């Protein structure tokens, strides 16, 4: 069990051991490793190709009843808003418009390594019994596409056993509360043994009180090895699947802020998914084609260096926006209803008050 051929000395730095493992030379002292480049080069991006044009580009119409109900719900959700404008206001005009949102998703897998350890609980040490697989050779179960997930894997044939560096193999550490004594100064007599010239009844005149943190033992279980005295040290492989999402919303002249549109969905006009996407061409609004080309180029440049791109997906939505003009108490006002969810924006709501929450 103490064979040096299998178990390196307890004092050997982990970085020295792992630096000799092929494929893991970058792990430094202190455990730091780093992200590893994917093994295969990224395929060149094909030239832009026309995307299919949907048959229906129409703006979904919004009835007055739906616009009014959305406004009432909006007013009711604000404690400081009176319901009167929503209930009594008269709609004078509704102006439908729309904007487009392009969304690019790039689903990647990245791998990083670091030195790690855990309390030794009888696991066999396999350091150098066989050649350790390289980071990208280790099997990992990919989650559903475009789903974030993290998995940690102990790299085979990198495990060794050493004495715990925190407690030096004792399994315990001096109690910090009583400084290893097992007793603390009595809180009644402040350690003097007497109170008002009378022997302290709390500590029977000893001036000491039992330490409840260590049960008067003076030591506590080592947190690093959990009292096992030894550690299993190994290379830890961290596999991360990340869906990188980026949107581009086309500027529109309705007066509604673009930030308001980020929380709503629209009418899906186009969607496609493949390993590496081609930029879209042929959409009625040239800003969509420009955004597609720019974002695809940026994503493939940004993520291919330290990750493996598994899939990309692009979507174009038409987001309906209706500008509602209404009158309340003789004055004209405006609110917007937008998205499939009929969200409402009314920056200058005409009837607000100060709320005091008790």
N, C-alpha and C positions, 0 to 999 in steps of 0.2 A: 504493500500500500504506500510505502514511502519511496518507491523507486523513482530516482531522478529522471529516468527516461520518460516517464509518464507524467509525473507531477513535478513541475518546476519548484525551486525553493520558495518558501513563503515570502521571502524578502525580494524576490525578483519583480521588477516593475512590469506591469501588464503590457505597457507599450513595447518593451523589449521582446516579450513573447510574441505578440501579435504582429510586430514589424516583420517577422520572418515567415508569416503565413502568406503565400502567394495570393494576390488579389486584395489584400488588406493592409498594404504597406502604409496607407495614409492615416491609420489610427494613431493618434498622438497620446502622450502622457496626460493623464487626467480624464481619459475616456473619449475625448472629442474625435469624431470621425469626419463625416461630411457627406454631401450628396454625390452620388456616383453617376457619371454620364452613361447613357444607354449604350448597349454594345453595338447597335447597328446605326449607320448614318441615316439621316432623314432623307427620304426620297425628294427629288426636286418637285417644286410646285408646278402643275400643268398650267398652260395659259388660260385666261378667262374663257368661259363658255356661256352661251345664253341660257338663262333659266326659264322654265315654263311660265307662261303668263296665265294667271287665273282668269276664269270666264267672267267672274262677277266682281267688279271693283266698286259696286255701289255702296253708298254710305247708309248704314242702317238708320231708318227713321225712328224718331222718338215722339210718342204722343204727348199731348198736354197732361193727360192724367198721370202718366208715368213720371213726367218731369215734376209735377206738383207733389206726388207722393215721395219722390226722392228728396225734395226740398223739405218736406215735413219731417222726414226721418232725420235729415241733417240737423234741423233746428232742435229736435227732441234730444239729440245726442250731446248737446252742449248745455251745461247747467246754467250758463249765463246768458242764454239766448231766449228771448220771448218767442212763443210760437205764432204770434199774431201776423208777422209778415208772411210766413209760410201758409197760414190758414186763410188770411183775408186778402193777400196780394192777388192782383189780377194780371195774368200773363198777357202781354201785348204783342209779343213777337218771339219766334224761335228761329235761330240761325244754325242749321246743321253744318258741320265741317268735319274734317278728319285729319289725322296725321299717321305716319308710318313708324313702326319700330322694327329695327333689325337687331336680332340677337344671335350672337355666336357663342357656342359652347365647345370647349376643347377639354376632352377627358384624358388625363395623363396619369401615368404611374411613375413614381420616383422612389429611389432606394437610397438609404443612408445607413452607415454603420457606426457603432460606438462600442467602447469597452463598457461592460456591465458586470454586475455581480448580484448574488442572492445568498441567503443563508443556505449552507450545505445541509441537505436533508437525505443524504444517502445516494444521490445520483452518481453514476459512474463518471469518472473523468476520461474524456476521449481525445484529449489534446494530442495531435500528431499520430493517432493510431491509424488514420487514413488521411488522404489529402482533403482539405476542406473545400467544399464547392465554392466557386466564386459567387459574388453577390447576385448577379443576374442569372445564375444557373439554379438558384434555389426556387423550388416550386411554391407559388402563393396563389390562393384562390381569388380570382378577380370578382368583385361584386357586380351587381347590375350596372350597365353602362350609365354614365353621367350621375353616379351616386358616390358621394364622399365616403371614404372608409380608410381605416388605418389598421395595420396588422404588424405585430412584433414577433420575430422568429429567432430562436436561438440557433446560431450557425453551427451545424454539426462539425465535430472534430476540432473544436476550439476550446472546450471546457477543461479547466484544471481546478485543483483544490489548493487553498492556501489558508494560513491562519488569518483570523480577522484583524485588519489593520487598526481598527478602532479600539478594541479591548486587548489586543496582543494575545488573542487566543484564550482568554480567561472566561469569556461569555458574560462577564459582568463589568460594570463601571461604578465608581464611587457615586453615591447619591449626592446630587448637587444641592439638595435642600438642606441636608445636615452635614455636608462636606465629609461624608464617609464615617461620621461618628455614630450614627444610629439614634442620636438624641439631639434635641434642640433646646435652647434656653426656655425655661418655663415662661409662658406668656403671662401668668398671674404675678409672679415675683420678679420677672425680667432676669431670671437666672441667679438671683441672690439667695434663694432658699428661704427667705423670710418676707413676710408682709406685715407692716405695722408692728415690727419687733416680735412677731409671732411666727413660729415655723409654718411655712407655706403648706396648706392642706392639699393643694393641687399636686405638688411634686414630693410631698413628705420631706421637705427640707433639702432635697438633693439639688434643686435649682435646674433640673433637667426634665424635659418632657419627651415622650417617645415620638420618633419621627414617623408620621403616618405614610409618607411618600414611599419609604423603603421597608416599612413594617419593622423598624428598628434594626434592620440588617446592616445598614451602612452602605449597601450596594444595591444596584438595580440591574435588571437584565439589559444587556447591550442591545441597542436599537438596530445596529447594523447587521449583526448576525443572529438576532433574536435568541441569544443564549446558546447557539449551536457551536460557537467557538471557531468554526471554519466557514469559509465562503467558497461558493462555486463561482469562478470567474469565467467569462465567455465573451464572445463577440455577439452583439445584438444587432440584428438586421431589422430596420424599420421600413416597412413598405407603405406608401401613402398613395391613395387614389384620390385625385382632386378634380372636380369639375369647375373649370375656370369659365365664368360667364361674364360677358360684356355686352352692353346694349348701346345702340345709337338711335335716338329719337329725332326724327326730322323736325326742324323748326316749323312752327305754324303761326299764323297771324290772328288767331282767335282771341288772344289775350290771356289764355290759360298758361300757367307756368309749366315748363317741361318736367320739373321735379314732381308735380302732382300726378303725372302719368306713370311714374315708376311703380306704383302700387296696384295698377289695374291691368286687366287683360283686354285683348282686342279680338277682332275677327281674323283668324289665321288664314293668310293668303297663300303661303308657301312654306314648305319644310323639307329639308333633305339631310341625310346623314351618311357619312362614309369615313374611311380612314383619314384621308386628307382632302379637304374640300377645295373646290374651284370657286373663285369669286363669281358673283352673279352679275349678269348683264341683261338688259332688255326690260327692266322695270320702268313704269311710267315716270317715277321720280328718280332722277339721276343721283340724288343723295344716297339712295339705298345701294346702288352699284358702287359708289365711291366708298361707302362705309364697309361694304362687304370686302372689297379689295384690300382696304387698309387694315381691317381687323384680322383677316385671315393671314396676311403677311406678318403682322405684328405677333400673332399668337404662335405661328410656326417658328418664328425667329426666337421668341422669348422662351418658349417652353421646351423646345427640342434639344436644348443644350444640356439640361440637367434632368430631363424626364423623357419618358417614352410616350409619345402620343398614341393613344389607343383608338380614339374616334373623335370626329368633329360633327357638330350639328348646327345648322343655321335655319332661322325662322324669320319670316316677315309677317307682321300683324298690321292690320288697319285698326286704329283706335278711334272710335266715334267720339265726337265732341259736339255738344249742343249748347250754344249761348242763348240763355233765356232772359228776355227783357220783361220786366214786370213793374207795375205801379202799386205803391202802398202809401196811403195817406197823401195822395196827390203828387208824390215824388217818384221818379223813375230809378230803378235799380237793376242790377244784373247778377245772375249766378250761372255757373256752368255745371252741366251734367255730362259725365264722361266715363268711358270704359264699359265693358259688359256688366260691371257691378253697379252701374249708375251712381258712382261717387259724385259728390257735390263739392264745389269750391265757391265760396262766397266771402271774399276778403273784406268787403264793406257791408256786412250784415247790419241792417238799419235799427235793430232793437236789441241792444245788449245791456247788461247790468253788471254790477260788481257782486260777486258771490263771496260769502264768508263761510268757510267750513269750520264748524265748531268741533 
